[in-house]
Amino acid sequence: AMLWLVLTFVAWLGVTIHDLALIGQTQKDFILDVSGVNRHCPCIRSVWKALAAYRPLLRLATAEHLPCARVLGMALAVALAPIILVWNLLVLLFVVCPMILFAFMRYPIRMSRAWVFIISVVCFLYGLGLTLQQLAYIASMDLRPQYALTWKVPSNQTQTLCTCGCDYSVSSNVCINLGTIGLVTTLKAAFLAFRCLKGLRRSQWANLLSVTFPVPLTVYEVNWQQADGKPIRFRSEEMPVQGDVAFDPF
């Protein structure tokens, strides 16, 4: 419960800082995209690339002058794919996430979008794990956690009290409730992470994270011309290309 509380609080903090900075006039251009994060904090990318453990296999798989090494690299990549995937998930949870958290604490506005995306991915993984765990508990009662109910009764042979007890498994309703919580968390985290992708690709394309409907944040002038500098078709020098305000909701 404390883990979910901490994850929810830090995600809410990142979303609040991001949206307040984005709707402002002076701080909205400070929020970094992926390229900006790589320039501003190159150590994060360097550490992840060093710990990803896929570069040796990639060199083997792309070795054109050694056909045997290329076949060996592709075979090892296929065989070790589950292990590499699990390893990268552990690196993301216990190495990259704390590094981005420290960067967010130092530069809250600049790193807010990257932090919301990372914490959304972490919440997605934890929610998915909780959902799968509860599904396993529902399917098999032997896997469920057990608790003991104890009480003391007087002994008929001695003057002392005897401790009696019974073991019980967690009920199916509890597993269903926890599985529902995990499923909702997984979906909400996935939606929040998807809303970060536009801004992470390019900072000028960013949208609000706490508002799910399109909101125009910036108005750009539409000024199209032909290659020779003349007005486009159906327009003259005095006519604007687009006189009314419009924006792309996607």
Number of C-alpha atoms within 10 A of each C-alpha: 5 7 9 12 10 11 16 15 12 15 21 14 15 22 21 17 17 27 20 13 21 21 15 11 9 9 14 20 14 15 24 24 25 17 14 18 21 14 12 14 15 12 13 18 13 12 14 15 12 11 14 16 14 16 12 10 19 14 13 20 21 15 15 11 8 12 13 12 17 19 15 15 20 16 14 14 19 11 11 13 13 11 11 16 14 11 15 19 16 13 16 19 17 11 16 19 19 13 17 22 20 14 20 19 13 11 13 19 23 24 28 29 30 26 29 29 23 21 23 25 21 20 24 24 19 19 25 18 16 21 24 15 18 22 15 15 20 20 12 10 14 11 14 19 11 12 11 10 9 10 10 11 10 11 11 9 6 8 8 11 12 12 11 11 10 9 9 12 13 15 14 15 10 12 20 16 13 18 23 16 14 24 19 16 23 23 15 16 23 18 15 21 22 15 21 22 19 16 20 21 15 14 20 16 15 21 25 22 21 13 10 11 9 12 12 13 16 9 9 8 12 13 10 13 13 9 8 6 8 12 18 14 9 7 13 11 9 7 10 14 18 12 9 8 10 12 12 8 9 7
